[in-house]
Amino acid sequence: MKRIFSGVKPTGHLTLGNYLGAVRRWVEEDQHRSDALFSVVDLHALTVQHDPARVRRLSRQAATLLLAAGLDPRLCTVFVQSHVDEHARLSYLLECTATDGELRRMIQYREKGARARAAGESVRLSLLTYPVLMAADILAYGTEEVPVGDDQTQHVELTRDLAVRFNQRYGHVFTVPKATHPAVAARVMDLQDPRSKMGKSHENGAGIVYLLDDAETVRRKIMRAVTDSGRDVAYDREASPGVANLLDLLAAATGGNPEALAGAYESYGSLKKDTADAVVELLRPVRERHAELAADPGHVDQVLRDGAERARGMARPLVDRAYRAIGLMPPG
């Protein structure tokens, strides 16, 4: 079976975009067809100013939601990144393999760094180097496939470059992974700004459907979604991004085709109503299962302990081999 690794960052509450763009595929496909690891990558949440208590709270919530969505510890490994030391151990070796120039070319560093500087804030070094930590997350397990959204493809390409470079310099240690993308709804857009991705940490949550939003809140957000000038319901991402986003959501929630669905509607109102109904029903079992798991935190803790132990067992031999290959003395 192929080895798959993917993760979710606890910088905000998980959204419908996270679910349709990644988590649902992990549940329905990846955990069944592969030796899969799914991690709450909490170290990545430290690259910007943060509240420690909130990071811990969101890390637990994210892990609980992954289980509520259907990840099965009997089929895959679910764990918290910081519980496995090999991620940080390998990250430094890869920092010694990466170059300053290729990290500064990362789109997310340029965008987030520019926003921080515009706000008069300092930019943490970890914001520059976190793609190397992401590479360590992937390479530590001999990962072959990395299911990611479009915005993370550049980071997987960096991971591939670092793996090849390390192998050429120090001998073959790492598997060179490839990025894979879901066929439908890989990029869910903000309901109020349909040209921007539905992100976890946007200041205004009016355009974001969170997995733990109640049914009334989900309906209200979708019914208030921005559409477009004109009245025709047509699937055109460039000319009508708001309508296209609603059609993508409806198609993803019902298994339909967005272009075919467009022909069934004569008004934006009926499209919004059906999309809201479909999304509410899609998220209902996730929210109900989350409530059950949240009431039994000991079970979640045990799943994460078992997952971290299993992940360490996979990563440690490979990371130890990387340490020897790069020239470090083994402990006595």
CORURRA-V25493 format. One record per pair of residues at least 24 apart in sequence whose ideal C-beta (glycine too) atoms are under 8 Angstrom apart, sorted by the first residue. I is the first residue (numbers start at 1). J is the second residue. Records with the same first field share a line. If there is no record, write none. Layout:
BEGIN
I = J + J
END
This chain:
BEGIN
1 = 33 + 34 + 35
2 = 33 + 34 + 35 + 144 + 145
3 = 34 + 35 + 36 + 37 + 141 + 142 + 143 + 144 + 145 + 175
4 = 30 + 34 + 35 + 36 + 37 + 143 + 144 + 145 + 146 + 147
5 = 36 + 37 + 38 + 39 + 137 + 138 + 141 + 143 + 146 + 177
6 = 30 + 36 + 37 + 38 + 39 + 146 + 147 + 148
7 = 38 + 39 + 40 + 41 + 44 + 81 + 137
8 = 38 + 39 + 40 + 41 + 62 + 66
9 = 40 + 41 + 42 + 44 + 45 + 200
10 = 40 + 41 + 42 + 45 + 55 + 58 + 59 + 61 + 62
11 = 44 + 45 + 48 + 50 + 58 + 200 + 201
12 = 58 + 199 + 200 + 201
13 = 58 + 61 + 200 + 210 + 211 + 212
14 = 61 + 62 + 65 + 200 + 210 + 211 + 212
15 = 188 + 198 + 199 + 200 + 208 + 209 + 210 + 211
16 = 188 + 198 + 208 + 209 + 210 + 211 + 249 + 279 + 283
17 = 187 + 188 + 189 + 197 + 198 + 199 + 208
18 = 200 + 211
19 = 69 + 211 + 283 + 286
20 = 184 + 185 + 188 + 249 + 252 + 253
21 = 149 + 182 + 185 + 186 + 187 + 188
22 = 147 + 148 + 149 + 182
23 = 65 + 66 + 69 + 71
24 = 69
25 = 147 + 182
26 = 66 + 69 + 71 + 76 + 147
27 = 69 + 70 + 71
28 = 70
30 = 76 + 147
31 = 71 + 72 + 75 + 76
32 = 75
34 = 145
36 = 75 + 76 + 77
37 = 76 + 77 + 79 + 141 + 143 + 311 + 314
38 = 66 + 71 + 76 + 77 + 78 + 79
39 = 78 + 79 + 80 + 81 + 137 + 311
40 = 66 + 79 + 80 + 81
41 = 81 + 134 + 137
42 = 80 + 81 + 82
43 = 81 + 82 + 87 + 88 + 133
44 = 81 + 130 + 133 + 134
46 = 126
47 = 124 + 126 + 127 + 130
48 = 112 + 116 + 124 + 127
49 = 121
60 = 297 + 300
61 = 212
63 = 300 + 303 + 304
64 = 290 + 293 + 294 + 300
65 = 211 + 212 + 286 + 290
67 = 289 + 293 + 300 + 303
68 = 286 + 287 + 289 + 290 + 292 + 293
69 = 211 + 286 + 289
73 = 303 + 306 + 307
77 = 307 + 310 + 311 + 314
78 = 303 + 304 + 307
79 = 304 + 307 + 308 + 310 + 311
80 = 304 + 307 + 308
81 = 137
83 = 304 + 305 + 308 + 311
84 = 140 + 308 + 311 + 312 + 315
85 = 312
86 = 136 + 140 + 312 + 315 + 316 + 319
87 = 133 + 136 + 137 + 140 + 315
88 = 133 + 136
89 = 319 + 323
90 = 136 + 139 + 140 + 315 + 319 + 322
91 = 129 + 132 + 133 + 135 + 136
93 = 136 + 166 + 322 + 323 + 326
94 = 132 + 135 + 136 + 139 + 162 + 166
95 = 129 + 132
96 = 326
97 = 162 + 165 + 166 + 169
98 = 132 + 135 + 158 + 162
102 = 158 + 161
103 = 128 + 129 + 131 + 132 + 158
104 = 128
106 = 131 + 154 + 155 + 158
107 = 151 + 154
108 = 151 + 154 + 155
131 = 155 + 158 + 159
132 = 158 + 162
134 = 159
135 = 159 + 162 + 163
138 = 177
139 = 163 + 174 + 175 + 177 + 318
140 = 314 + 315 + 318 + 319
141 = 311 + 314 + 315 + 318
142 = 174 + 175 + 314 + 318
143 = 175 + 177
144 = 175 + 177 + 178
145 = 177 + 178 + 179 + 180
146 = 177 + 178 + 179 + 180
147 = 179 + 180 + 181 + 182
148 = 179 + 180 + 181
149 = 181 + 186 + 187 + 197
150 = 181 + 186 + 187
151 = 187 + 197
152 = 179
153 = 179 + 181
166 = 322 + 325 + 326
170 = 322 + 325 + 326 + 327
171 = 325
173 = 318 + 321 + 322 + 325
174 = 318 + 322
184 = 248 + 251 + 252
185 = 248 + 249 + 251 + 252
188 = 245 + 248 + 249 + 252
189 = 241 + 245 + 248
191 = 221 + 222 + 224 + 225 + 226 + 245
192 = 224 + 225 + 226
193 = 226
194 = 225 + 226 + 241 + 242 + 244 + 245
195 = 241
209 = 279 + 283
211 = 283 + 286 + 287 + 290
212 = 287 + 290
213 = 283
214 = 287
215 = 280 + 284
218 = 276 + 279 + 280 + 283
219 = 276 + 280
222 = 246 + 249 + 272 + 275 + 276 + 279
223 = 272 + 273 + 276
225 = 272
227 = 268 + 272
231 = 267 + 268
233 = 262 + 265 + 266 + 267 + 268 + 271
234 = 262
235 = 259 + 261 + 262
243 = 268 + 271
246 = 271 + 272 + 275
247 = 271
249 = 275 + 278 + 279
250 = 274 + 275 + 278
253 = 278 + 279 + 281 + 282
254 = 278
END
